[in-house]
Amino acid sequence: MKLTVISAADGAWLDWGAGQRACAIGPGGIAVKGGEGDGITPRGTFALREIFYRADRIAKPDTVLPTRAIEKDDGWCDTPGDPNYNRLVKLPYPASAETMWRDDHLYDLVLVLGYNDDPVVVGKGSAIFLHLARSDYSHTHGCVALQYQDALAALEQLQPGDTIQIV
């Protein structure tokens, strides 16, 4: 199965064979990323790496992908040039790192996409995830975001080797 994200004049949509579902993307749309913090959702086909979830808020999702609960000190390094750039780190971290344990609900469920991770290219962009959307589907910083029930439904259908295609 392939998750497919499409940007159109009427918004962005994700389809995994169950019909199109609204999703949010970055304010720069779908394109080739220019660098860290550019607000672009990267165009391409990417592996689906692993799931993180907030065990204090939601049940472990039903999926074949590797899954782990987010811990309060989990972060994701977004400092180009740091040896752990675009990797999970423990907070506090000496370089800039995004907090995975958030007060809002956006990271209650996170699917790590295989963007800029094999190999990591310094400055090409980090922390590209499929995560939960705000109720108004407002822009992400470059990720793809779905409503909770849509995310769960997609994850339940995934098989090893499945990918996400962002076009």
Chimera marker file (.cmm) of the C-alpha trace (Angstrom):
<marker_set name="trace">
<marker id="1" x="0.000" y="0.000" z="0.000" r="1" g="1" b="0" radius="0.5"/>
<marker id="2" x="1.081" y="3.524" z="-0.595" r="1" g="1" b="0" radius="0.5"/>
<marker id="3" x="-0.115" y="6.574" z="1.295" r="1" g="1" b="0" radius="0.5"/>
<marker id="4" x="-0.428" y="9.370" z="-1.252" r="1" g="1" b="0" radius="0.5"/>
<marker id="5" x="-0.534" y="13.072" z="-0.368" r="1" g="1" b="0" radius="0.5"/>
<marker id="6" x="-1.828" y="15.444" z="-3.025" r="1" g="1" b="0" radius="0.5"/>
<marker id="7" x="-2.017" y="19.227" z="-2.858" r="1" g="1" b="0" radius="0.5"/>
<marker id="8" x="-4.853" y="20.875" z="-4.778" r="1" g="1" b="0" radius="0.5"/>
<marker id="9" x="-6.498" y="24.290" z="-4.972" r="1" g="1" b="0" radius="0.5"/>
<marker id="10" x="-9.102" y="23.143" z="-2.429" r="1" g="1" b="0" radius="0.5"/>
<marker id="11" x="-6.545" y="21.862" z="0.103" r="1" g="1" b="0" radius="0.5"/>
<marker id="12" x="-4.361" y="18.841" z="0.665" r="1" g="1" b="0" radius="0.5"/>
<marker id="13" x="-5.557" y="15.254" z="0.671" r="1" g="1" b="0" radius="0.5"/>
<marker id="14" x="-4.171" y="11.915" z="1.787" r="1" g="1" b="0" radius="0.5"/>
<marker id="15" x="-5.398" y="8.651" z="0.258" r="1" g="1" b="0" radius="0.5"/>
<marker id="16" x="-4.444" y="5.090" z="1.213" r="1" g="1" b="0" radius="0.5"/>
<marker id="17" x="-7.124" y="3.379" z="-0.873" r="1" g="1" b="0" radius="0.5"/>
<marker id="18" x="-10.010" y="4.231" z="1.441" r="1" g="1" b="0" radius="0.5"/>
<marker id="19" x="-10.849" y="7.529" z="-0.230" r="1" g="1" b="0" radius="0.5"/>
<marker id="20" x="-9.348" y="10.978" z="0.164" r="1" g="1" b="0" radius="0.5"/>
<marker id="21" x="-9.031" y="12.449" z="3.639" r="1" g="1" b="0" radius="0.5"/>
<marker id="22" x="-8.245" y="16.090" z="4.339" r="1" g="1" b="0" radius="0.5"/>
<marker id="23" x="-4.738" y="16.731" z="5.650" r="1" g="1" b="0" radius="0.5"/>
<marker id="24" x="-2.532" y="19.702" z="6.456" r="1" g="1" b="0" radius="0.5"/>
<marker id="25" x="0.861" y="20.421" z="4.917" r="1" g="1" b="0" radius="0.5"/>
<marker id="26" x="3.444" y="23.192" z="5.216" r="1" g="1" b="0" radius="0.5"/>
<marker id="27" x="2.697" y="26.784" z="4.133" r="1" g="1" b="0" radius="0.5"/>
<marker id="28" x="5.252" y="26.435" z="1.308" r="1" g="1" b="0" radius="0.5"/>
<marker id="29" x="3.208" y="23.603" z="-0.214" r="1" g="1" b="0" radius="0.5"/>
<marker id="30" x="4.712" y="20.432" z="-1.638" r="1" g="1" b="0" radius="0.5"/>
<marker id="31" x="8.064" y="20.963" z="-3.341" r="1" g="1" b="0" radius="0.5"/>
<marker id="32" x="11.748" y="20.145" z="-3.153" r="1" g="1" b="0" radius="0.5"/>
<marker id="33" x="12.852" y="21.322" z="0.291" r="1" g="1" b="0" radius="0.5"/>
<marker id="34" x="15.329" y="24.167" z="0.253" r="1" g="1" b="0" radius="0.5"/>
<marker id="35" x="16.483" y="23.698" z="3.817" r="1" g="1" b="0" radius="0.5"/>
<marker id="36" x="15.724" y="23.619" z="7.503" r="1" g="1" b="0" radius="0.5"/>
<marker id="37" x="12.684" y="25.682" z="8.509" r="1" g="1" b="0" radius="0.5"/>
<marker id="38" x="11.491" y="26.556" z="4.985" r="1" g="1" b="0" radius="0.5"/>
<marker id="39" x="7.886" y="25.416" z="5.606" r="1" g="1" b="0" radius="0.5"/>
<marker id="40" x="7.909" y="23.096" z="2.587" r="1" g="1" b="0" radius="0.5"/>
<marker id="41" x="6.481" y="19.594" z="2.740" r="1" g="1" b="0" radius="0.5"/>
<marker id="42" x="9.030" y="17.545" z="0.779" r="1" g="1" b="0" radius="0.5"/>
<marker id="43" x="8.049" y="16.002" z="-2.555" r="1" g="1" b="0" radius="0.5"/>
<marker id="44" x="9.016" y="12.359" z="-3.002" r="1" g="1" b="0" radius="0.5"/>
<marker id="45" x="8.428" y="8.810" z="-1.871" r="1" g="1" b="0" radius="0.5"/>
<marker id="46" x="9.549" y="7.987" z="1.656" r="1" g="1" b="0" radius="0.5"/>
<marker id="47" x="9.723" y="4.936" z="3.881" r="1" g="1" b="0" radius="0.5"/>
<marker id="48" x="7.524" y="4.738" z="6.961" r="1" g="1" b="0" radius="0.5"/>
<marker id="49" x="9.970" y="4.312" z="9.852" r="1" g="1" b="0" radius="0.5"/>
<marker id="50" x="8.245" y="4.066" z="13.222" r="1" g="1" b="0" radius="0.5"/>
<marker id="51" x="5.342" y="5.275" z="15.346" r="1" g="1" b="0" radius="0.5"/>
<marker id="52" x="5.569" y="7.337" z="18.531" r="1" g="1" b="0" radius="0.5"/>
<marker id="53" x="2.497" y="7.874" z="20.692" r="1" g="1" b="0" radius="0.5"/>
<marker id="54" x="1.524" y="9.506" z="24.003" r="1" g="1" b="0" radius="0.5"/>
<marker id="55" x="0.576" y="6.510" z="26.162" r="1" g="1" b="0" radius="0.5"/>
<marker id="56" x="-0.897" y="8.835" z="28.790" r="1" g="1" b="0" radius="0.5"/>
<marker id="57" x="-3.412" y="10.147" z="26.208" r="1" g="1" b="0" radius="0.5"/>
<marker id="58" x="-4.118" y="7.408" z="23.649" r="1" g="1" b="0" radius="0.5"/>
<marker id="59" x="-3.941" y="3.637" z="23.377" r="1" g="1" b="0" radius="0.5"/>
<marker id="60" x="-1.090" y="2.008" z="21.495" r="1" g="1" b="0" radius="0.5"/>
<marker id="61" x="-2.103" y="2.109" z="17.824" r="1" g="1" b="0" radius="0.5"/>
<marker id="62" x="-2.871" y="-1.124" z="15.988" r="1" g="1" b="0" radius="0.5"/>
<marker id="63" x="-0.085" y="-1.248" z="13.391" r="1" g="1" b="0" radius="0.5"/>
<marker id="64" x="2.682" y="-3.526" z="12.141" r="1" g="1" b="0" radius="0.5"/>
<marker id="65" x="5.225" y="-0.695" z="12.282" r="1" g="1" b="0" radius="0.5"/>
<marker id="66" x="7.674" y="-0.421" z="15.183" r="1" g="1" b="0" radius="0.5"/>
<marker id="67" x="5.895" y="1.509" z="17.939" r="1" g="1" b="0" radius="0.5"/>
<marker id="68" x="7.062" y="3.169" z="21.128" r="1" g="1" b="0" radius="0.5"/>
<marker id="69" x="5.611" y="5.478" z="23.736" r="1" g="1" b="0" radius="0.5"/>
<marker id="70" x="6.923" y="9.055" z="23.792" r="1" g="1" b="0" radius="0.5"/>
<marker id="71" x="8.823" y="9.855" z="26.965" r="1" g="1" b="0" radius="0.5"/>
<marker id="72" x="8.826" y="13.268" z="28.645" r="1" g="1" b="0" radius="0.5"/>
<marker id="73" x="12.483" y="13.834" z="27.752" r="1" g="1" b="0" radius="0.5"/>
<marker id="74" x="12.230" y="12.878" z="24.062" r="1" g="1" b="0" radius="0.5"/>
<marker id="75" x="13.324" y="15.471" z="21.524" r="1" g="1" b="0" radius="0.5"/>
<marker id="76" x="14.188" y="15.591" z="17.825" r="1" g="1" b="0" radius="0.5"/>
<marker id="77" x="17.417" y="17.385" z="16.920" r="1" g="1" b="0" radius="0.5"/>
<marker id="78" x="16.907" y="20.163" z="14.354" r="1" g="1" b="0" radius="0.5"/>
<marker id="79" x="20.385" y="21.722" z="14.479" r="1" g="1" b="0" radius="0.5"/>
<marker id="80" x="22.206" y="21.350" z="11.151" r="1" g="1" b="0" radius="0.5"/>
<marker id="81" x="25.748" y="20.201" z="11.746" r="1" g="1" b="0" radius="0.5"/>
<marker id="82" x="24.991" y="18.471" z="15.043" r="1" g="1" b="0" radius="0.5"/>
<marker id="83" x="25.991" y="14.781" z="14.978" r="1" g="1" b="0" radius="0.5"/>
<marker id="84" x="22.391" y="13.850" z="15.916" r="1" g="1" b="0" radius="0.5"/>
<marker id="85" x="20.722" y="16.126" z="13.335" r="1" g="1" b="0" radius="0.5"/>
<marker id="86" x="17.325" y="14.687" z="12.333" r="1" g="1" b="0" radius="0.5"/>
<marker id="87" x="17.474" y="12.064" z="15.071" r="1" g="1" b="0" radius="0.5"/>
<marker id="88" x="15.704" y="11.302" z="18.334" r="1" g="1" b="0" radius="0.5"/>
<marker id="89" x="17.602" y="12.746" z="21.324" r="1" g="1" b="0" radius="0.5"/>
<marker id="90" x="17.080" y="13.071" z="25.064" r="1" g="1" b="0" radius="0.5"/>
<marker id="91" x="16.281" y="16.494" z="26.520" r="1" g="1" b="0" radius="0.5"/>
<marker id="92" x="17.804" y="18.672" z="27.692" r="1" g="1" b="0" radius="0.5"/>
<marker id="93" x="20.051" y="18.491" z="24.655" r="1" g="1" b="0" radius="0.5"/>
<marker id="94" x="22.985" y="20.872" z="24.091" r="1" g="1" b="0" radius="0.5"/>
<marker id="95" x="21.794" y="21.810" z="20.580" r="1" g="1" b="0" radius="0.5"/>
<marker id="96" x="18.322" y="22.851" z="19.430" r="1" g="1" b="0" radius="0.5"/>
<marker id="97" x="15.809" y="20.009" z="19.534" r="1" g="1" b="0" radius="0.5"/>
<marker id="98" x="12.061" y="19.934" z="19.087" r="1" g="1" b="0" radius="0.5"/>
<marker id="99" x="10.138" y="18.639" z="22.116" r="1" g="1" b="0" radius="0.5"/>
<marker id="100" x="8.169" y="15.482" z="21.313" r="1" g="1" b="0" radius="0.5"/>
<marker id="101" x="6.150" y="15.609" z="24.586" r="1" g="1" b="0" radius="0.5"/>
<marker id="102" x="3.887" y="18.534" z="23.694" r="1" g="1" b="0" radius="0.5"/>
<marker id="103" x="1.141" y="20.310" z="25.613" r="1" g="1" b="0" radius="0.5"/>
<marker id="104" x="-1.088" y="20.339" z="22.529" r="1" g="1" b="0" radius="0.5"/>
<marker id="105" x="-2.206" y="17.075" z="20.934" r="1" g="1" b="0" radius="0.5"/>
<marker id="106" x="-0.330" y="17.304" z="17.610" r="1" g="1" b="0" radius="0.5"/>
<marker id="107" x="2.272" y="14.716" z="18.630" r="1" g="1" b="0" radius="0.5"/>
<marker id="108" x="-0.043" y="12.352" z="20.484" r="1" g="1" b="0" radius="0.5"/>
<marker id="109" x="0.496" y="10.146" z="17.420" r="1" g="1" b="0" radius="0.5"/>
<marker id="110" x="3.558" y="10.556" z="15.188" r="1" g="1" b="0" radius="0.5"/>
<marker id="111" x="4.677" y="8.516" z="12.177" r="1" g="1" b="0" radius="0.5"/>
<marker id="112" x="8.330" y="9.190" z="11.378" r="1" g="1" b="0" radius="0.5"/>
<marker id="113" x="8.853" y="9.513" z="7.620" r="1" g="1" b="0" radius="0.5"/>
<marker id="114" x="12.124" y="8.430" z="6.046" r="1" g="1" b="0" radius="0.5"/>
<marker id="115" x="12.995" y="11.930" z="4.858" r="1" g="1" b="0" radius="0.5"/>
<marker id="116" x="16.666" y="12.980" z="5.005" r="1" g="1" b="0" radius="0.5"/>
<marker id="117" x="17.677" y="10.101" z="7.204" r="1" g="1" b="0" radius="0.5"/>
<marker id="118" x="19.614" y="7.645" z="5.024" r="1" g="1" b="0" radius="0.5"/>
<marker id="119" x="21.979" y="9.394" z="4.750" r="1" g="1" b="0" radius="0.5"/>
<marker id="120" x="21.332" y="12.595" z="6.683" r="1" g="1" b="0" radius="0.5"/>
<marker id="121" x="22.265" y="15.679" z="4.647" r="1" g="1" b="0" radius="0.5"/>
<marker id="122" x="23.152" y="18.656" z="6.835" r="1" g="1" b="0" radius="0.5"/>
<marker id="123" x="20.571" y="21.433" z="6.551" r="1" g="1" b="0" radius="0.5"/>
<marker id="124" x="18.225" y="19.568" z="4.185" r="1" g="1" b="0" radius="0.5"/>
<marker id="125" x="15.443" y="19.472" z="6.787" r="1" g="1" b="0" radius="0.5"/>
<marker id="126" x="14.495" y="17.499" z="9.850" r="1" g="1" b="0" radius="0.5"/>
<marker id="127" x="11.514" y="16.186" z="11.807" r="1" g="1" b="0" radius="0.5"/>
<marker id="128" x="9.303" y="15.415" z="8.814" r="1" g="1" b="0" radius="0.5"/>
<marker id="129" x="6.447" y="13.442" z="10.315" r="1" g="1" b="0" radius="0.5"/>
<marker id="130" x="2.863" y="12.446" z="9.753" r="1" g="1" b="0" radius="0.5"/>
<marker id="131" x="1.205" y="13.718" z="12.931" r="1" g="1" b="0" radius="0.5"/>
<marker id="132" x="-2.179" y="14.898" z="14.135" r="1" g="1" b="0" radius="0.5"/>
<marker id="133" x="-3.826" y="17.965" z="12.602" r="1" g="1" b="0" radius="0.5"/>
<marker id="134" x="-5.346" y="20.971" z="14.284" r="1" g="1" b="0" radius="0.5"/>
<marker id="135" x="-9.141" y="21.057" z="13.964" r="1" g="1" b="0" radius="0.5"/>
<marker id="136" x="-8.896" y="23.776" z="11.287" r="1" g="1" b="0" radius="0.5"/>
<marker id="137" x="-6.173" y="21.942" z="9.321" r="1" g="1" b="0" radius="0.5"/>
<marker id="138" x="-3.883" y="24.943" z="9.655" r="1" g="1" b="0" radius="0.5"/>
<marker id="139" x="-0.398" y="24.607" z="8.206" r="1" g="1" b="0" radius="0.5"/>
<marker id="140" x="2.320" y="22.440" z="9.679" r="1" g="1" b="0" radius="0.5"/>
<marker id="141" x="6.013" y="23.376" z="9.552" r="1" g="1" b="0" radius="0.5"/>
<marker id="142" x="6.489" y="20.917" z="6.661" r="1" g="1" b="0" radius="0.5"/>
<marker id="143" x="4.895" y="17.749" z="7.990" r="1" g="1" b="0" radius="0.5"/>
<marker id="144" x="1.690" y="16.021" z="6.890" r="1" g="1" b="0" radius="0.5"/>
<marker id="145" x="-1.105" y="16.112" z="9.489" r="1" g="1" b="0" radius="0.5"/>
<marker id="146" x="-4.367" y="14.149" z="9.736" r="1" g="1" b="0" radius="0.5"/>
<marker id="147" x="-7.261" y="14.022" z="12.164" r="1" g="1" b="0" radius="0.5"/>
<marker id="148" x="-6.840" y="11.310" z="14.804" r="1" g="1" b="0" radius="0.5"/>
<marker id="149" x="-9.428" y="8.832" z="13.467" r="1" g="1" b="0" radius="0.5"/>
<marker id="150" x="-8.070" y="9.128" z="9.913" r="1" g="1" b="0" radius="0.5"/>
<marker id="151" x="-4.514" y="8.572" z="11.153" r="1" g="1" b="0" radius="0.5"/>
<marker id="152" x="-5.567" y="5.453" z="13.089" r="1" g="1" b="0" radius="0.5"/>
<marker id="153" x="-7.450" y="4.066" z="10.083" r="1" g="1" b="0" radius="0.5"/>
<marker id="154" x="-4.420" y="4.569" z="7.823" r="1" g="1" b="0" radius="0.5"/>
<marker id="155" x="-1.990" y="3.027" z="10.314" r="1" g="1" b="0" radius="0.5"/>
<marker id="156" x="-4.156" y="-0.074" z="10.687" r="1" g="1" b="0" radius="0.5"/>
<marker id="157" x="-3.861" y="-0.744" z="6.942" r="1" g="1" b="0" radius="0.5"/>
<marker id="158" x="-0.068" y="-0.455" z="6.703" r="1" g="1" b="0" radius="0.5"/>
<marker id="159" x="2.162" y="-3.381" z="5.837" r="1" g="1" b="0" radius="0.5"/>
<marker id="160" x="5.958" y="-3.723" z="6.063" r="1" g="1" b="0" radius="0.5"/>
<marker id="161" x="7.583" y="-1.915" z="3.145" r="1" g="1" b="0" radius="0.5"/>
<marker id="162" x="4.702" y="0.509" z="2.565" r="1" g="1" b="0" radius="0.5"/>
<marker id="163" x="5.627" y="4.079" z="1.673" r="1" g="1" b="0" radius="0.5"/>
<marker id="164" x="4.221" y="7.575" z="1.554" r="1" g="1" b="0" radius="0.5"/>
<marker id="165" x="4.290" y="9.445" z="-1.756" r="1" g="1" b="0" radius="0.5"/>
<marker id="166" x="3.991" y="13.218" z="-1.517" r="1" g="1" b="0" radius="0.5"/>
<marker id="167" x="3.184" y="14.783" z="-4.918" r="1" g="1" b="0" radius="0.5"/>
<link id1="1" id2="2" r="1" g="1" b="0" radius="0.2"/>
<link id1="2" id2="3" r="1" g="1" b="0" radius="0.2"/>
<link id1="3" id2="4" r="1" g="1" b="0" radius="0.2"/>
<link id1="4" id2="5" r="1" g="1" b="0" radius="0.2"/>
<link id1="5" id2="6" r="1" g="1" b="0" radius="0.2"/>
<link id1="6" id2="7" r="1" g="1" b="0" radius="0.2"/>
<link id1="7" id2="8" r="1" g="1" b="0" radius="0.2"/>
<link id1="8" id2="9" r="1" g="1" b="0" radius="0.2"/>
<link id1="9" id2="10" r="1" g="1" b="0" radius="0.2"/>
<link id1="10" id2="11" r="1" g="1" b="0" radius="0.2"/>
<link id1="11" id2="12" r="1" g="1" b="0" radius="0.2"/>
<link id1="12" id2="13" r="1" g="1" b="0" radius="0.2"/>
<link id1="13" id2="14" r="1" g="1" b="0" radius="0.2"/>
<link id1="14" id2="15" r="1" g="1" b="0" radius="0.2"/>
<link id1="15" id2="16" r="1" g="1" b="0" radius="0.2"/>
<link id1="16" id2="17" r="1" g="1" b="0" radius="0.2"/>
<link id1="17" id2="18" r="1" g="1" b="0" radius="0.2"/>
<link id1="18" id2="19" r="1" g="1" b="0" radius="0.2"/>
<link id1="19" id2="20" r="1" g="1" b="0" radius="0.2"/>
<link id1="20" id2="21" r="1" g="1" b="0" radius="0.2"/>
<link id1="21" id2="22" r="1" g="1" b="0" radius="0.2"/>
<link id1="22" id2="23" r="1" g="1" b="0" radius="0.2"/>
<link id1="23" id2="24" r="1" g="1" b="0" radius="0.2"/>
<link id1="24" id2="25" r="1" g="1" b="0" radius="0.2"/>
<link id1="25" id2="26" r="1" g="1" b="0" radius="0.2"/>
<link id1="26" id2="27" r="1" g="1" b="0" radius="0.2"/>
<link id1="27" id2="28" r="1" g="1" b="0" radius="0.2"/>
<link id1="28" id2="29" r="1" g="1" b="0" radius="0.2"/>
<link id1="29" id2="30" r="1" g="1" b="0" radius="0.2"/>
<link id1="30" id2="31" r="1" g="1" b="0" radius="0.2"/>
<link id1="31" id2="32" r="1" g="1" b="0" radius="0.2"/>
<link id1="32" id2="33" r="1" g="1" b="0" radius="0.2"/>
<link id1="33" id2="34" r="1" g="1" b="0" radius="0.2"/>
<link id1="34" id2="35" r="1" g="1" b="0" radius="0.2"/>
<link id1="35" id2="36" r="1" g="1" b="0" radius="0.2"/>
<link id1="36" id2="37" r="1" g="1" b="0" radius="0.2"/>
<link id1="37" id2="38" r="1" g="1" b="0" radius="0.2"/>
<link id1="38" id2="39" r="1" g="1" b="0" radius="0.2"/>
<link id1="39" id2="40" r="1" g="1" b="0" radius="0.2"/>
<link id1="40" id2="41" r="1" g="1" b="0" radius="0.2"/>
<link id1="41" id2="42" r="1" g="1" b="0" radius="0.2"/>
<link id1="42" id2="43" r="1" g="1" b="0" radius="0.2"/>
<link id1="43" id2="44" r="1" g="1" b="0" radius="0.2"/>
<link id1="44" id2="45" r="1" g="1" b="0" radius="0.2"/>
<link id1="45" id2="46" r="1" g="1" b="0" radius="0.2"/>
<link id1="46" id2="47" r="1" g="1" b="0" radius="0.2"/>
<link id1="47" id2="48" r="1" g="1" b="0" radius="0.2"/>
<link id1="48" id2="49" r="1" g="1" b="0" radius="0.2"/>
<link id1="49" id2="50" r="1" g="1" b="0" radius="0.2"/>
<link id1="50" id2="51" r="1" g="1" b="0" radius="0.2"/>
<link id1="51" id2="52" r="1" g="1" b="0" radius="0.2"/>
<link id1="52" id2="53" r="1" g="1" b="0" radius="0.2"/>
<link id1="53" id2="54" r="1" g="1" b="0" radius="0.2"/>
<link id1="54" id2="55" r="1" g="1" b="0" radius="0.2"/>
<link id1="55" id2="56" r="1" g="1" b="0" radius="0.2"/>
<link id1="56" id2="57" r="1" g="1" b="0" radius="0.2"/>
<link id1="57" id2="58" r="1" g="1" b="0" radius="0.2"/>
<link id1="58" id2="59" r="1" g="1" b="0" radius="0.2"/>
<link id1="59" id2="60" r="1" g="1" b="0" radius="0.2"/>
<link id1="60" id2="61" r="1" g="1" b="0" radius="0.2"/>
<link id1="61" id2="62" r="1" g="1" b="0" radius="0.2"/>
<link id1="62" id2="63" r="1" g="1" b="0" radius="0.2"/>
<link id1="63" id2="64" r="1" g="1" b="0" radius="0.2"/>
<link id1="64" id2="65" r="1" g="1" b="0" radius="0.2"/>
<link id1="65" id2="66" r="1" g="1" b="0" radius="0.2"/>
<link id1="66" id2="67" r="1" g="1" b="0" radius="0.2"/>
<link id1="67" id2="68" r="1" g="1" b="0" radius="0.2"/>
<link id1="68" id2="69" r="1" g="1" b="0" radius="0.2"/>
<link id1="69" id2="70" r="1" g="1" b="0" radius="0.2"/>
<link id1="70" id2="71" r="1" g="1" b="0" radius="0.2"/>
<link id1="71" id2="72" r="1" g="1" b="0" radius="0.2"/>
<link id1="72" id2="73" r="1" g="1" b="0" radius="0.2"/>
<link id1="73" id2="74" r="1" g="1" b="0" radius="0.2"/>
<link id1="74" id2="75" r="1" g="1" b="0" radius="0.2"/>
<link id1="75" id2="76" r="1" g="1" b="0" radius="0.2"/>
<link id1="76" id2="77" r="1" g="1" b="0" radius="0.2"/>
<link id1="77" id2="78" r="1" g="1" b="0" radius="0.2"/>
<link id1="78" id2="79" r="1" g="1" b="0" radius="0.2"/>
<link id1="79" id2="80" r="1" g="1" b="0" radius="0.2"/>
<link id1="80" id2="81" r="1" g="1" b="0" radius="0.2"/>
<link id1="81" id2="82" r="1" g="1" b="0" radius="0.2"/>
<link id1="82" id2="83" r="1" g="1" b="0" radius="0.2"/>
<link id1="83" id2="84" r="1" g="1" b="0" radius="0.2"/>
<link id1="84" id2="85" r="1" g="1" b="0" radius="0.2"/>
<link id1="85" id2="86" r="1" g="1" b="0" radius="0.2"/>
<link id1="86" id2="87" r="1" g="1" b="0" radius="0.2"/>
<link id1="87" id2="88" r="1" g="1" b="0" radius="0.2"/>
<link id1="88" id2="89" r="1" g="1" b="0" radius="0.2"/>
<link id1="89" id2="90" r="1" g="1" b="0" radius="0.2"/>
<link id1="90" id2="91" r="1" g="1" b="0" radius="0.2"/>
<link id1="91" id2="92" r="1" g="1" b="0" radius="0.2"/>
<link id1="92" id2="93" r="1" g="1" b="0" radius="0.2"/>
<link id1="93" id2="94" r="1" g="1" b="0" radius="0.2"/>
<link id1="94" id2="95" r="1" g="1" b="0" radius="0.2"/>
<link id1="95" id2="96" r="1" g="1" b="0" radius="0.2"/>
<link id1="96" id2="97" r="1" g="1" b="0" radius="0.2"/>
<link id1="97" id2="98" r="1" g="1" b="0" radius="0.2"/>
<link id1="98" id2="99" r="1" g="1" b="0" radius="0.2"/>
<link id1="99" id2="100" r="1" g="1" b="0" radius="0.2"/>
<link id1="100" id2="101" r="1" g="1" b="0" radius="0.2"/>
<link id1="101" id2="102" r="1" g="1" b="0" radius="0.2"/>
<link id1="102" id2="103" r="1" g="1" b="0" radius="0.2"/>
<link id1="103" id2="104" r="1" g="1" b="0" radius="0.2"/>
<link id1="104" id2="105" r="1" g="1" b="0" radius="0.2"/>
<link id1="105" id2="106" r="1" g="1" b="0" radius="0.2"/>
<link id1="106" id2="107" r="1" g="1" b="0" radius="0.2"/>
<link id1="107" id2="108" r="1" g="1" b="0" radius="0.2"/>
<link id1="108" id2="109" r="1" g="1" b="0" radius="0.2"/>
<link id1="109" id2="110" r="1" g="1" b="0" radius="0.2"/>
<link id1="110" id2="111" r="1" g="1" b="0" radius="0.2"/>
<link id1="111" id2="112" r="1" g="1" b="0" radius="0.2"/>
<link id1="112" id2="113" r="1" g="1" b="0" radius="0.2"/>
<link id1="113" id2="114" r="1" g="1" b="0" radius="0.2"/>
<link id1="114" id2="115" r="1" g="1" b="0" radius="0.2"/>
<link id1="115" id2="116" r="1" g="1" b="0" radius="0.2"/>
<link id1="116" id2="117" r="1" g="1" b="0" radius="0.2"/>
<link id1="117" id2="118" r="1" g="1" b="0" radius="0.2"/>
<link id1="118" id2="119" r="1" g="1" b="0" radius="0.2"/>
<link id1="119" id2="120" r="1" g="1" b="0" radius="0.2"/>
<link id1="120" id2="121" r="1" g="1" b="0" radius="0.2"/>
<link id1="121" id2="122" r="1" g="1" b="0" radius="0.2"/>
<link id1="122" id2="123" r="1" g="1" b="0" radius="0.2"/>
<link id1="123" id2="124" r="1" g="1" b="0" radius="0.2"/>
<link id1="124" id2="125" r="1" g="1" b="0" radius="0.2"/>
<link id1="125" id2="126" r="1" g="1" b="0" radius="0.2"/>
<link id1="126" id2="127" r="1" g="1" b="0" radius="0.2"/>
<link id1="127" id2="128" r="1" g="1" b="0" radius="0.2"/>
<link id1="128" id2="129" r="1" g="1" b="0" radius="0.2"/>
<link id1="129" id2="130" r="1" g="1" b="0" radius="0.2"/>
<link id1="130" id2="131" r="1" g="1" b="0" radius="0.2"/>
<link id1="131" id2="132" r="1" g="1" b="0" radius="0.2"/>
<link id1="132" id2="133" r="1" g="1" b="0" radius="0.2"/>
<link id1="133" id2="134" r="1" g="1" b="0" radius="0.2"/>
<link id1="134" id2="135" r="1" g="1" b="0" radius="0.2"/>
<link id1="135" id2="136" r="1" g="1" b="0" radius="0.2"/>
<link id1="136" id2="137" r="1" g="1" b="0" radius="0.2"/>
<link id1="137" id2="138" r="1" g="1" b="0" radius="0.2"/>
<link id1="138" id2="139" r="1" g="1" b="0" radius="0.2"/>
<link id1="139" id2="140" r="1" g="1" b="0" radius="0.2"/>
<link id1="140" id2="141" r="1" g="1" b="0" radius="0.2"/>
<link id1="141" id2="142" r="1" g="1" b="0" radius="0.2"/>
<link id1="142" id2="143" r="1" g="1" b="0" radius="0.2"/>
<link id1="143" id2="144" r="1" g="1" b="0" radius="0.2"/>
<link id1="144" id2="145" r="1" g="1" b="0" radius="0.2"/>
<link id1="145" id2="146" r="1" g="1" b="0" radius="0.2"/>
<link id1="146" id2="147" r="1" g="1" b="0" radius="0.2"/>
<link id1="147" id2="148" r="1" g="1" b="0" radius="0.2"/>
<link id1="148" id2="149" r="1" g="1" b="0" radius="0.2"/>
<link id1="149" id2="150" r="1" g="1" b="0" radius="0.2"/>
<link id1="150" id2="151" r="1" g="1" b="0" radius="0.2"/>
<link id1="151" id2="152" r="1" g="1" b="0" radius="0.2"/>
<link id1="152" id2="153" r="1" g="1" b="0" radius="0.2"/>
<link id1="153" id2="154" r="1" g="1" b="0" radius="0.2"/>
<link id1="154" id2="155" r="1" g="1" b="0" radius="0.2"/>
<link id1="155" id2="156" r="1" g="1" b="0" radius="0.2"/>
<link id1="156" id2="157" r="1" g="1" b="0" radius="0.2"/>
<link id1="157" id2="158" r="1" g="1" b="0" radius="0.2"/>
<link id1="158" id2="159" r="1" g="1" b="0" radius="0.2"/>
<link id1="159" id2="160" r="1" g="1" b="0" radius="0.2"/>
<link id1="160" id2="161" r="1" g="1" b="0" radius="0.2"/>
<link id1="161" id2="162" r="1" g="1" b="0" radius="0.2"/>
<link id1="162" id2="163" r="1" g="1" b="0" radius="0.2"/>
<link id1="163" id2="164" r="1" g="1" b="0" radius="0.2"/>
<link id1="164" id2="165" r="1" g="1" b="0" radius="0.2"/>
<link id1="165" id2="166" r="1" g="1" b="0" radius="0.2"/>
<link id1="166" id2="167" r="1" g="1" b="0" radius="0.2"/>
</marker_set>
